[in-house]
Amino acid sequence: ALTIGGESDVFQRRSHGSGNSLMRLRLILAVFLFPFVALADGLPRPDADGIADLANLLTPAEEDQLRTDIRDIRAQTGVDLVVITMDRLANHGGAGQSLEAYATALFNTLGIGDAAKDDGVLLLVASEDRAMRIELGSGFSWSYDSRAQTVIDDTMLPRFRDGRMAEGILEGVAGIKGMIALPFAEGRWVGLSDSWPL
């Protein structure tokens, strides 16, 4: 883990079973204060559009906008994005394991993305834990890790620190679309130093 100014940015790959296949995930973690994590049964389930705003961070209008954005990403790119917010992981199935394990279990339980392409994306926000994660399926090359971290560091975290949680989520989804989903769907070459002007 690399710690800068009290923040921990963790890049990891994890292999785990899903039916008869192995799926490898890169887990990108941004913690903007102190993590409080655990894992247990009772993982949250998003609605049909891939949204579970358990922390009530979004107004009805903002949730409608998020729903439109997720549908647009799926229509344009085929990438399956799921957005889940909660107050604390411990209140939504957490007891005894790390945030990494929680996110991995959640990703696998939901079966995010096309099984053949491994192209799912999970955006997980735990507001009272002050922790978030963008998790990518193994269909994305390593270079997408830095892009996901850029979305977190440059787009979401500054807004979260100012208390603009809904704006951070919506702009983060825009960043996921522009920096991850679109170039992936178009088969564009993606470099490690690319940036997103948000």
C-alpha positions in Angstrom: 0.0 0.0 0.0 1.1 3.5 -0.8 0.2 6.1 1.8 0.3 9.8 0.9 -1.0 12.5 3.2 -3.0 10.1 5.3 -4.7 8.4 2.3 -4.1 4.8 1.3 -4.3 3.9 -2.4 -4.2 0.1 -2.8 -3.9 -1.7 -6.2 -4.5 -5.4 -6.0 -5.4 -8.4 -8.1 -7.4 -11.3 -6.8 -8.3 -14.6 -8.3 -11.3 -16.4 -7.2 -13.8 -19.0 -8.5 -17.1 -18.2 -10.1 -18.8 -21.5 -11.2 -16.2 -23.4 -13.2 -14.2 -20.3 -14.2 -11.5 -18.2 -12.5 -12.1 -14.5 -12.4 -9.3 -12.0 -11.6 -10.2 -8.6 -10.2 -8.2 -5.5 -9.7 -9.3 -3.8 -6.6 -8.7 0.0 -6.4 -9.2 1.4 -2.9 -9.3 5.0 -1.7 -9.7 5.6 2.0 -10.2 9.3 2.9 -10.0 8.9 6.7 -9.8 5.7 8.7 -11.3 2.5 7.3 -13.8 0.6 9.4 -14.6 -2.7 7.6 -16.0 -6.1 8.2 -17.8 -8.8 6.3 -20.7 -11.1 7.0 -23.9 -12.4 5.4 -26.6 -10.1 4.1 -24.8 -8.4 1.2 -26.8 -5.6 -0.4 -28.7 -6.1 -3.7 -29.0 -3.3 -6.2 -32.2 -2.8 -8.2 -32.6 -3.8 -11.9 -30.6 -0.7 -13.0 -27.7 -1.5 -10.8 -28.3 1.0 -8.0 -28.6 0.6 -4.2 -28.4 3.9 -2.4 -28.5 2.5 1.1 -26.8 5.6 2.6 -29.5 7.9 1.1 -26.8 10.1 -0.5 -29.0 10.9 -3.6 -32.1 12.8 -4.0 -34.8 11.3 -6.2 -33.8 13.5 -9.0 -30.1 12.6 -8.6 -31.0 8.9 -8.5 -33.0 9.3 -11.7 -29.9 11.0 -13.3 -27.7 8.2 -12.1 -30.1 5.6 -13.5 -30.0 7.4 -16.9 -26.2 7.5 -16.8 -25.9 3.8 -16.0 -28.3 2.9 -18.8 -26.4 5.1 -21.2 -23.1 3.4 -20.3 -24.7 0.0 -20.9 -26.3 1.0 -24.2 -23.1 2.6 -25.6 -20.5 0.3 -24.3 -22.1 -2.9 -23.0 -20.2 -2.4 -19.7 -22.2 -3.4 -16.6 -21.8 -0.7 -13.9 -23.2 -1.2 -10.4 -23.3 1.7 -7.9 -23.8 0.9 -4.2 -23.7 3.3 -1.3 -24.0 2.5 2.4 -23.3 4.1 5.7 -21.0 1.5 7.2 -20.1 -1.9 5.8 -20.8 -3.4 9.2 -24.4 -2.4 8.9 -24.8 -4.2 5.6 -23.2 -7.6 6.0 -19.8 -6.7 7.5 -18.2 -8.5 10.4 -14.7 -9.9 10.5 -13.0 -9.3 7.2 -11.4 -6.5 5.2 -13.0 -4.1 2.8 -11.2 -6.0 0.0 -13.0 -9.2 1.0 -16.3 -7.4 1.3 -16.0 -5.9 -2.1 -14.9 -9.2 -3.7 -17.8 -11.1 -2.1 -20.2 -8.4 -3.3 -18.9 -8.4 -6.8 -19.0 -12.2 -7.1 -22.4 -12.5 -5.4 -23.9 -10.0 -7.8 -22.2 -11.5 -10.8 -21.4 -8.1 -12.2 -20.5 -8.0 -15.9 -20.5 -10.4 -18.8 -19.1 -13.7 -17.7 -17.1 -14.2 -20.9 -15.7 -10.7 -21.1 -15.2 -10.1 -17.3 -16.1 -6.4 -17.9 -18.1 -5.5 -14.8 -17.4 -2.4 -12.7 -18.5 -1.9 -9.1 -18.5 1.6 -7.5 -18.8 1.1 -3.8 -19.1 4.0 -1.3 -19.3 3.6 2.5 -19.9 7.2 3.6 -19.5 6.9 7.4 -16.5 4.6 7.0 -15.1 7.3 4.7 -14.0 4.6 2.2 -14.7 3.8 -1.4 -13.6 1.4 -4.1 -13.8 1.1 -7.8 -13.5 -2.6 -8.7 -12.8 -3.8 -12.3 -13.4 -7.2 -13.8 -10.3 -9.0 -15.2 -11.3 -8.1 -18.8 -9.8 -4.7 -18.2 -6.0 -4.5 -18.7 -3.7 -3.3 -16.0 -3.6 0.2 -17.5 -7.2 0.8 -16.5 -6.2 0.6 -12.8 -4.5 4.0 -13.0 -7.5 5.4 -14.8 -9.8 4.2 -12.1 -7.5 5.7 -9.4 -7.6 9.0 -11.3 -11.4 9.0 -11.2 -11.2 8.5 -7.5 -8.4 11.0 -6.7 -9.2 13.8 -9.1 -13.0 13.6 -9.4 -14.6 11.9 -6.4 -12.5 12.5 -3.4 -12.3 16.4 -3.7 -16.1 16.5 -3.8 -16.6 14.0 -1.0 -14.3 16.0 1.2 -16.5 19.1 0.6 -19.6 17.1 1.5 -20.8 17.0 -2.1 -21.3 13.2 -2.1 -24.0 13.0 -4.8 -22.0 15.2 -7.1 -18.9 13.1 -6.5 -20.8 9.9 -7.4 -22.4 11.4 -10.5 -19.1 12.9 -11.7 -17.3 9.6 -10.8 -19.7 7.7 -13.0 -19.0 10.2 -15.8 -15.3 9.5 -15.3 -15.9 5.8 -15.4 -17.7 6.2 -18.7 -15.1 8.5 -20.3 -11.9 6.9 -18.9 -12.9 3.2 -18.7 -16.1 2.1 -20.4 -15.8 3.9 -23.7 -12.1 3.2 -24.5 -12.7 -0.4 -23.4 -15.7 -0.8 -25.7 -13.8 0.9 -28.6 -10.7 -1.2 -28.1 -8.6 1.9 -27.7 -5.0 1.6 -26.5 -4.9 2.9 -22.9 -1.6 4.2 -21.4 -0.7 4.4 -17.7 -0.3 8.2 -17.8 -3.6 9.2 -19.4 -5.8 11.6 -17.4 -9.4 12.7 -17.3 -10.1 16.4 -17.3 -12.8 16.7 -14.7 
